[in-house]
Amino acid sequence: MAGVRELLPVRQWRWRSPGRKALDDRKVLSGILFVLYTGI
């Protein structure tokens, strides 16, 4: 069975225009699951 990390895209750092810093995958997944679980 595949782990969650294997399903996430690999982040590539852009030198000229890095944009926003990436969030922690665990926190993002926790937030998504919270919304799905509570229905808000």
C-alpha distance matrix in Angstrom:
0.0 3.8 6.6 9.7 11.8 10.3 11.3 14.7 17.6 19.4 22.7 25.9 29.0 32.1 35.3 38.0 36.4 33.6 33.7 32.1 30.1 26.4 25.2 22.7 19.2 18.8 22.1 21.5 18.2 20.2 23.1 21.1 19.6 23.2 24.8 22.5 22.9 26.7 27.5 29.8
3.8 0.0 3.8 6.6 8.3 6.5 7.7 11.1 13.9 15.6 19.0 22.1 25.3 28.3 31.6 34.2 32.6 29.8 30.0 28.5 26.5 22.8 22.0 19.6 16.1 16.2 19.6 18.7 15.8 18.3 21.0 19.1 18.2 21.8 23.3 21.3 22.3 25.9 26.6 28.5
6.6 3.8 0.0 3.8 5.5 5.6 7.1 9.5 12.8 14.3 17.2 20.5 23.4 26.7 29.8 32.4 30.8 27.7 27.8 26.0 23.8 20.1 18.9 16.3 12.9 12.7 16.2 15.7 13.0 15.2 18.1 16.8 15.9 19.4 21.2 19.7 20.5 23.9 24.9 26.6
9.7 6.6 3.8 0.0 3.8 5.4 5.3 6.8 10.5 12.4 14.9 18.5 21.2 24.3 27.5 29.9 28.0 24.9 24.7 22.7 20.7 16.9 15.6 13.3 9.6 9.8 13.1 12.2 9.5 12.2 14.8 13.4 13.0 16.5 18.1 16.9 18.1 21.3 22.2 23.5
11.8 8.3 5.5 3.8 0.0 3.8 5.4 5.4 8.5 9.4 11.9 15.4 18.1 21.4 24.4 27.1 25.4 22.3 22.5 20.8 18.5 14.9 14.1 11.8 8.6 9.7 13.1 12.5 10.8 13.7 16.1 15.3 15.6 18.7 20.3 19.7 21.0 24.0 24.9 25.7
10.3 6.5 5.6 5.4 3.8 0.0 3.8 5.6 7.9 9.1 12.5 15.6 18.7 21.8 25.0 27.7 26.3 23.5 23.9 22.7 20.7 17.2 17.0 15.1 11.9 13.3 16.6 15.5 13.7 16.8 19.1 17.6 18.0 21.4 22.6 21.5 23.1 26.3 26.8 27.9
11.3 7.7 7.1 5.3 5.4 3.8 0.0 3.8 6.6 9.3 12.4 15.6 18.9 21.6 25.0 27.3 25.5 22.8 22.8 21.5 20.1 16.4 16.2 14.9 11.3 13.1 15.8 13.9 12.0 15.5 17.2 15.2 15.8 19.4 20.1 18.9 20.9 24.0 24.0 25.2
14.7 11.1 9.5 6.8 5.4 5.6 3.8 0.0 3.8 6.5 9.0 12.4 15.5 18.2 21.7 23.8 21.9 19.1 19.1 17.7 16.3 12.7 12.7 11.8 8.6 11.2 13.6 11.5 10.6 14.3 15.6 14.1 15.5 18.7 19.2 18.8 21.0 23.7 23.8 24.3
17.6 13.9 12.8 10.5 8.5 7.9 6.6 3.8 0.0 3.8 6.3 9.3 12.6 15.1 18.6 20.7 19.0 16.6 16.9 16.3 15.2 12.0 13.2 13.1 10.6 13.9 15.8 13.6 13.6 17.3 18.1 16.6 18.6 21.6 21.8 21.6 24.1 26.6 26.3 26.5
19.4 15.6 14.3 12.4 9.4 9.1 9.3 6.5 3.8 0.0 3.8 6.5 9.9 12.7 16.0 18.6 17.4 14.9 16.0 15.6 14.1 11.4 13.1 13.1 11.4 14.8 16.8 15.3 15.7 19.1 20.1 19.3 21.2 24.0 24.5 24.6 26.9 29.3 29.3 29.3
22.7 19.0 17.2 14.9 11.9 12.5 12.4 9.0 6.3 3.8 0.0 3.8 6.5 9.5 12.8 15.3 13.9 11.1 12.3 12.1 10.6 8.4 11.0 11.8 11.2 14.8 16.2 14.7 16.0 19.2 19.7 19.4 21.8 24.1 24.5 25.2 27.6 29.5 29.6 29.1
25.9 22.1 20.5 18.5 15.4 15.6 15.6 12.4 9.3 6.5 3.8 0.0 3.8 6.4 9.6 12.3 11.6 9.4 11.5 12.4 11.4 10.4 13.6 14.8 14.7 18.4 19.5 18.1 19.7 22.8 23.1 22.8 25.4 27.6 27.8 28.6 31.1 32.9 32.8 32.1
29.0 25.3 23.4 21.2 18.1 18.7 18.9 15.5 12.6 9.9 6.5 3.8 0.0 3.8 6.4 9.3 8.9 6.5 9.4 10.7 9.7 9.9 13.5 15.2 16.0 19.5 20.2 19.1 21.3 24.0 24.1 24.3 27.1 28.9 29.1 30.4 32.8 34.3 34.3 33.2
32.1 28.3 26.7 24.3 21.4 21.8 21.6 18.2 15.1 12.7 9.5 6.4 3.8 0.0 3.8 5.9 5.8 4.9 8.2 10.8 11.0 12.0 15.8 18.0 18.9 22.6 22.8 21.5 23.8 26.6 26.2 26.4 29.4 31.0 30.9 32.2 34.9 36.2 35.9 34.6
35.3 31.6 29.8 27.5 24.4 25.0 25.0 21.7 18.6 16.0 12.8 9.6 6.4 3.8 0.0 3.8 5.9 6.0 9.8 12.5 12.6 14.5 18.2 20.4 21.8 25.2 25.4 24.3 26.9 29.5 29.1 29.5 32.5 34.0 34.0 35.5 38.1 39.2 39.0 37.5
38.0 34.2 32.4 29.9 27.1 27.7 27.3 23.8 20.7 18.6 15.3 12.3 9.3 5.9 3.8 0.0 3.8 6.2 9.1 12.5 13.7 16.0 19.7 22.3 23.8 27.3 27.0 25.7 28.5 31.0 30.2 30.6 33.8 35.1 34.7 36.4 39.1 40.0 39.5 37.8
36.4 32.6 30.8 28.0 25.4 26.3 25.5 21.9 19.0 17.4 13.9 11.6 8.9 5.8 5.9 3.8 0.0 3.8 5.6 9.2 11.1 13.4 17.0 20.0 21.4 24.9 24.3 22.8 25.7 28.2 27.0 27.4 30.8 31.9 31.3 33.1 35.9 36.6 36.1 34.2
33.6 29.8 27.7 24.9 22.3 23.5 22.8 19.1 16.6 14.9 11.1 9.4 6.5 4.9 6.0 6.2 3.8 0.0 3.8 6.5 7.6 9.8 13.5 16.3 17.9 21.4 20.9 19.6 22.5 24.9 24.0 24.6 27.8 28.9 28.7 30.5 33.1 33.9 33.7 32.0
33.7 30.0 27.8 24.7 22.5 23.9 22.8 19.1 16.9 16.0 12.3 11.5 9.4 8.2 9.8 9.1 5.6 3.8 0.0 3.8 6.6 9.0 12.2 15.6 17.2 20.5 19.4 17.8 21.0 23.2 21.8 22.4 25.8 26.7 26.1 28.2 30.8 31.3 30.9 28.9
32.1 28.5 26.0 22.7 20.8 22.7 21.5 17.7 16.3 15.6 12.1 12.4 10.7 10.8 12.5 12.5 9.2 6.5 3.8 0.0 3.8 6.3 8.9 12.4 14.4 17.4 16.0 14.7 18.1 19.9 18.5 19.5 22.8 23.4 23.1 25.3 27.8 28.2 28.0 26.0
30.1 26.5 23.8 20.7 18.5 20.7 20.1 16.3 15.2 14.1 10.6 11.4 9.7 11.0 12.6 13.7 11.1 7.6 6.6 3.8 0.0 3.8 6.5 9.6 12.0 14.9 13.9 13.2 16.6 18.2 17.5 18.8 21.8 22.5 22.8 25.0 27.1 27.7 28.0 26.3
26.4 22.8 20.1 16.9 14.9 17.2 16.4 12.7 12.0 11.4 8.4 10.4 9.9 12.0 14.5 16.0 13.4 9.8 9.0 6.3 3.8 0.0 3.8 6.7 8.5 11.6 11.1 10.1 13.2 15.2 14.8 15.8 18.7 19.8 20.2 22.1 24.2 25.2 25.6 24.2
25.2 22.0 18.9 15.6 14.1 17.0 16.2 12.7 13.2 13.1 11.0 13.6 13.5 15.8 18.2 19.7 17.0 13.5 12.2 8.9 6.5 3.8 0.0 3.8 6.2 8.6 7.4 7.0 10.3 11.8 11.5 13.0 15.7 16.5 17.3 19.3 21.1 22.0 22.7 21.4
22.7 19.6 16.3 13.3 11.8 15.1 14.9 11.8 13.1 13.1 11.8 14.8 15.2 18.0 20.4 22.3 20.0 16.3 15.6 12.4 9.6 6.7 3.8 0.0 3.8 5.5 5.4 6.4 8.8 10.0 10.9 12.6 14.5 15.5 17.1 18.8 20.1 21.4 22.6 21.8
19.2 16.1 12.9 9.6 8.6 11.9 11.3 8.6 10.6 11.4 11.2 14.7 16.0 18.9 21.8 23.8 21.4 17.9 17.2 14.4 12.0 8.5 6.2 3.8 0.0 3.8 5.5 5.2 6.1 8.5 9.9 10.6 12.2 14.1 15.6 16.6 18.1 20.0 21.0 20.7
18.8 16.2 12.7 9.8 9.7 13.3 13.1 11.2 13.9 14.8 14.8 18.4 19.5 22.6 25.2 27.3 24.9 21.4 20.5 17.4 14.9 11.6 8.6 5.5 3.8 0.0 3.8 5.5 5.2 6.0 8.6 10.0 10.5 12.1 14.4 15.4 16.1 18.0 19.7 19.6
22.1 19.6 16.2 13.1 13.1 16.6 15.8 13.6 15.8 16.8 16.2 19.5 20.2 22.8 25.4 27.0 24.3 20.9 19.4 16.0 13.9 11.1 7.4 5.4 5.5 3.8 0.0 3.8 5.5 5.0 6.2 8.7 9.9 10.4 12.4 14.3 15.1 16.3 17.9 17.2
21.5 18.7 15.7 12.2 12.5 15.5 13.9 11.5 13.6 15.3 14.7 18.1 19.1 21.5 24.3 25.7 22.8 19.6 17.8 14.7 13.2 10.1 7.0 6.4 5.2 5.5 3.8 0.0 3.8 5.4 5.1 6.3 8.7 9.8 10.8 12.5 14.2 15.5 16.4 15.7
18.2 15.8 13.0 9.5 10.8 13.7 12.0 10.6 13.6 15.7 16.0 19.7 21.3 23.8 26.9 28.5 25.7 22.5 21.0 18.1 16.6 13.2 10.3 8.8 6.1 5.2 5.5 3.8 0.0 3.8 5.4 5.1 6.1 8.5 10.0 10.6 12.0 14.2 15.2 15.4
20.2 18.3 15.2 12.2 13.7 16.8 15.5 14.3 17.3 19.1 19.2 22.8 24.0 26.6 29.5 31.0 28.2 24.9 23.2 19.9 18.2 15.2 11.8 10.0 8.5 6.0 5.0 5.4 3.8 0.0 3.8 5.5 5.2 6.1 8.7 9.9 10.3 12.0 13.9 14.0
23.1 21.0 18.1 14.8 16.1 19.1 17.2 15.6 18.1 20.1 19.7 23.1 24.1 26.2 29.1 30.2 27.0 24.0 21.8 18.5 17.5 14.8 11.5 10.9 9.9 8.6 6.2 5.1 5.4 3.8 0.0 3.8 5.5 5.0 6.3 8.7 9.8 10.6 11.8 11.1
21.1 19.1 16.8 13.4 15.3 17.6 15.2 14.1 16.6 19.3 19.4 22.8 24.3 26.4 29.5 30.6 27.4 24.6 22.4 19.5 18.8 15.8 13.0 12.6 10.6 10.0 8.7 6.3 5.1 5.5 3.8 0.0 3.8 5.4 5.3 6.3 8.6 10.2 10.5 10.6
19.6 18.2 15.9 13.0 15.6 18.0 15.8 15.5 18.6 21.2 21.8 25.4 27.1 29.4 32.5 33.8 30.8 27.8 25.8 22.8 21.8 18.7 15.7 14.5 12.2 10.5 9.9 8.7 6.1 5.2 5.5 3.8 0.0 3.8 5.5 5.0 5.9 8.5 9.7 10.9
23.2 21.8 19.4 16.5 18.7 21.4 19.4 18.7 21.6 24.0 24.1 27.6 28.9 31.0 34.0 35.1 31.9 28.9 26.7 23.4 22.5 19.8 16.5 15.5 14.1 12.1 10.4 9.8 8.5 6.1 5.0 5.4 3.8 0.0 3.8 5.5 5.1 6.0 8.1 8.5
24.8 23.3 21.2 18.1 20.3 22.6 20.1 19.2 21.8 24.5 24.5 27.8 29.1 30.9 34.0 34.7 31.3 28.7 26.1 23.1 22.8 20.2 17.3 17.1 15.6 14.4 12.4 10.8 10.0 8.7 6.3 5.3 5.5 3.8 0.0 3.8 5.5 5.4 5.5 5.5
22.5 21.3 19.7 16.9 19.7 21.5 18.9 18.8 21.6 24.6 25.2 28.6 30.4 32.2 35.5 36.4 33.1 30.5 28.2 25.3 25.0 22.1 19.3 18.8 16.6 15.4 14.3 12.5 10.6 9.9 8.7 6.3 5.0 5.5 3.8 0.0 3.8 5.7 5.3 7.4
22.9 22.3 20.5 18.1 21.0 23.1 20.9 21.0 24.1 26.9 27.6 31.1 32.8 34.9 38.1 39.1 35.9 33.1 30.8 27.8 27.1 24.2 21.1 20.1 18.1 16.1 15.1 14.2 12.0 10.3 9.8 8.6 5.9 5.1 5.5 3.8 0.0 3.8 5.7 8.3
26.7 25.9 23.9 21.3 24.0 26.3 24.0 23.7 26.6 29.3 29.5 32.9 34.3 36.2 39.2 40.0 36.6 33.9 31.3 28.2 27.7 25.2 22.0 21.4 20.0 18.0 16.3 15.5 14.2 12.0 10.6 10.2 8.5 6.0 5.4 5.7 3.8 0.0 3.8 5.6
27.5 26.6 24.9 22.2 24.9 26.8 24.0 23.8 26.3 29.3 29.6 32.8 34.3 35.9 39.0 39.5 36.1 33.7 30.9 28.0 28.0 25.6 22.7 22.6 21.0 19.7 17.9 16.4 15.2 13.9 11.8 10.5 9.7 8.1 5.5 5.3 5.7 3.8 0.0 3.8
29.8 28.5 26.6 23.5 25.7 27.9 25.2 24.3 26.5 29.3 29.1 32.1 33.2 34.6 37.5 37.8 34.2 32.0 28.9 26.0 26.3 24.2 21.4 21.8 20.7 19.6 17.2 15.7 15.4 14.0 11.1 10.6 10.9 8.5 5.5 7.4 8.3 5.6 3.8 0.0
